[in-house]
């Protein structure tokens, strides 16, 4: 399960001081990991995989907020 190792490395990576293009790449990488893990989850229904996908989704959303800016005013 190489994809799980990639997800773990991505989760632990620092996301501070990133350029806009780095954020775009990180967001796409998160999406790729989530979709790949989801394919495995569909077959196994392992709850640990769901937890990993949720954590990756949270990190992806934080990256995207920084990309798009905050519109909550």
The 8 nearest C-alpha neighbors of each residue, nearest first, counted from 0:
[[1, 2, 3, 4, 5, 39, 36, 6],
 [0, 2, 4, 3, 5, 6, 7, 36],
 [3, 1, 5, 4, 0, 6, 32, 36],
 [4, 2, 6, 5, 1, 0, 7, 36],
 [3, 5, 7, 1, 6, 2, 8, 0],
 [6, 4, 2, 8, 3, 7, 9, 1],
 [7, 5, 3, 9, 4, 8, 10, 2],
 [6, 8, 4, 10, 5, 9, 3, 11],
 [7, 9, 5, 11, 6, 10, 12, 4],
 [10, 8, 6, 12, 7, 11, 5, 29],
 [11, 9, 7, 8, 12, 6, 55, 58],
 [10, 12, 8, 9, 7, 13, 6, 14],
 [13, 11, 9, 10, 8, 14, 7, 15],
 [14, 12, 15, 11, 10, 9, 16, 17],
 [13, 15, 17, 12, 16, 62, 22, 25],
 [16, 14, 17, 13, 18, 12, 22, 62],
 [17, 15, 18, 14, 13, 21, 19, 22],
 [18, 16, 15, 21, 14, 22, 19, 20],
 [17, 19, 21, 20, 22, 16, 23, 15],
 [18, 20, 22, 21, 23, 17, 66, 65],
 [19, 21, 23, 22, 18, 24, 17, 25],
 [22, 20, 18, 24, 19, 23, 17, 25],
 [21, 23, 25, 19, 20, 24, 26, 62],
 [24, 22, 20, 26, 21, 25, 27, 19],
 [23, 25, 21, 27, 22, 26, 28, 20],
 [26, 24, 22, 28, 27, 23, 21, 29],
 [27, 25, 29, 23, 28, 24, 59, 22],
 [28, 26, 30, 24, 29, 25, 31, 23],
 [27, 29, 25, 31, 30, 26, 24, 32],
 [30, 28, 26, 32, 27, 31, 59, 33],
 [29, 31, 27, 33, 28, 32, 34, 26],
 [30, 32, 28, 34, 29, 33, 35, 27],
 [33, 31, 35, 29, 30, 34, 36, 28],
 [32, 34, 30, 36, 35, 52, 31, 37],
 [35, 33, 37, 31, 36, 32, 30, 38],
 [36, 34, 32, 38, 37, 33, 31, 39],
 [35, 37, 39, 33, 38, 34, 32, 40],
 [36, 38, 40, 34, 35, 39, 33, 41],
 [39, 37, 41, 35, 36, 40, 34, 42],
 [38, 40, 36, 37, 42, 41, 43, 35],
 [41, 39, 37, 44, 43, 42, 38, 45],
 [42, 40, 38, 39, 44, 43, 37, 45],
 [41, 43, 40, 39, 44, 38, 45, 37],
 [42, 44, 40, 45, 41, 39, 46, 48],
 [45, 43, 40, 41, 42, 46, 48, 39],
 [46, 44, 43, 47, 48, 40, 49, 42],
 [45, 47, 49, 48, 44, 50, 40, 51],
 [48, 46, 50, 49, 45, 51, 52, 44],
 [47, 49, 51, 46, 50, 45, 40, 52],
 [48, 50, 46, 52, 47, 51, 53, 45],
 [51, 49, 47, 53, 48, 52, 54, 46],
 [52, 50, 48, 54, 53, 49, 55, 47],
 [53, 51, 49, 55, 50, 54, 33, 56],
 [52, 54, 56, 50, 51, 55, 49, 57],
 [55, 53, 57, 51, 56, 52, 50, 58],
 [56, 54, 52, 58, 57, 53, 59, 51],
 [55, 57, 59, 53, 54, 58, 52, 60],
 [58, 56, 60, 54, 55, 59, 53, 61],
 [57, 59, 55, 61, 56, 60, 62, 54],
 [60, 58, 56, 62, 57, 61, 26, 29],
 [59, 61, 63, 57, 62, 58, 56, 64],
 [62, 60, 58, 64, 59, 63, 57, 65],
 [63, 61, 59, 65, 60, 64, 22, 58],
 [64, 62, 66, 60, 65, 61, 67, 59],
 [63, 65, 61, 67, 66, 62, 68, 60],
 [64, 66, 68, 63, 62, 67, 61, 69],
 [67, 65, 63, 64, 68, 62, 19, 22],
 [66, 68, 64, 65, 63, 69, 70, 62],
 [69, 67, 65, 64, 66, 70, 63, 71],
 [68, 70, 71, 64, 67, 65, 72, 66],
 [69, 71, 72, 68, 67, 64, 65, 66],
 [70, 72, 69, 68, 64, 67, 65, 63],
 [71, 70, 69, 68, 67, 64, 65, 66]]
